[in-house]
């Protein structure tokens, strides 16, 4: 069996400070792994959108220790209205609340 190599852990470069980049940064911070986040935008601005999360992201929030806090400030939804970039209605998606877990 080969001997383990004593190599340094590399710094992770994250391109984009959106939700995915910031989430990865938070996970790396928790794991004590060095990282840098690079963002193209020079200032914060509103994108005019809401955040909807499906159940597949909840395990990551649990690992970060923020699931319960996030759940306490979140609101359930049973419909979602979709618009294009000019705010023309595209349609709606409906679900019965008891079907959302």
C-alpha positions in Angstrom: 0.0 0.0 0.0 1.5 3.4 -0.9 2.4 5.8 1.8 0.1 8.8 2.3 1.4 12.0 0.7 1.6 14.9 3.1 0.3 17.6 0.7 -1.2 20.9 1.7 -5.0 21.3 1.3 -5.5 23.7 -1.6 -7.5 26.9 -1.4 -10.9 26.6 -3.1 -11.8 29.4 -5.6 -15.6 30.0 -5.8 -16.7 31.9 -8.9 -19.9 33.8 -8.1 -21.4 35.1 -4.8 -24.9 33.9 -5.6 -26.8 31.6 -3.3 -24.7 28.6 -4.5 -21.4 30.3 -4.0 -22.3 31.6 -0.6 -23.6 28.3 0.5 -20.4 26.5 -0.6 -18.4 29.2 1.2 -20.3 28.6 4.4 -19.8 24.8 4.1 -16.1 25.2 3.5 -15.9 27.6 6.5 -17.6 25.0 8.7 -15.1 22.4 7.4 -12.2 24.8 8.0 -11.1 24.7 4.4 -9.6 27.8 2.9 -11.6 29.5 0.1 -12.0 32.8 -1.8 -15.3 33.9 -3.4 -15.0 36.0 -6.6 -17.9 38.1 -7.7 -18.2 40.1 -10.9 -20.8 42.7 -9.7 -19.3 45.7 -8.0 -22.4 46.4 -5.9 -25.4 44.6 -4.4 -28.7 45.2 -6.2 -32.2 43.8 -6.0 -33.1 41.2 -8.6 -36.8 41.4 -8.0 -37.2 37.8 -7.3 -38.2 35.5 -4.4 -36.5 32.4 -3.2 -38.3 29.1 -3.3 -36.7 26.0 -1.9 -37.5 22.4 -2.5 -36.8 19.6 0.0 -33.5 18.5 -1.6 -31.7 21.5 -0.1 -32.8 20.9 3.5 -30.1 18.4 4.4 -27.4 21.0 3.5 -29.2 23.6 5.8 -29.2 20.9 8.6 -25.5 20.4 8.2 -24.9 24.1 8.4 -27.0 24.3 11.6 -29.5 26.8 10.1 -32.5 24.6 9.2 -34.6 25.3 12.3 -34.0 29.1 12.1 -34.7 29.1 8.4 -37.9 27.2 8.9 -39.0 29.6 11.7 -38.9 32.6 9.3 -40.2 30.8 6.2 -43.8 30.8 4.8 -45.4 27.8 3.0 -46.9 28.4 -0.4 -49.5 26.6 -2.4 -49.2 28.5 -5.6 -46.4 30.1 -7.6 -47.0 32.7 -10.3 -44.5 32.9 -13.1 -43.6 36.0 -15.1 -41.2 36.8 -17.9 -38.6 39.6 -17.8 -41.2 42.2 -18.8 -43.6 41.1 -16.1 -46.0 39.4 -18.5 -47.8 36.6 -16.8 -46.7 33.2 -18.0 -48.9 31.0 -15.8 -49.3 29.6 -12.3 -48.4 26.4 -10.5 -50.7 25.2 -7.7 -50.3 22.5 -5.1 -52.4 21.4 -2.2 -50.5 22.3 1.0 -50.7 18.7 2.4 -48.8 17.5 -0.6 -45.8 19.6 0.2 -43.4 18.0 2.7 
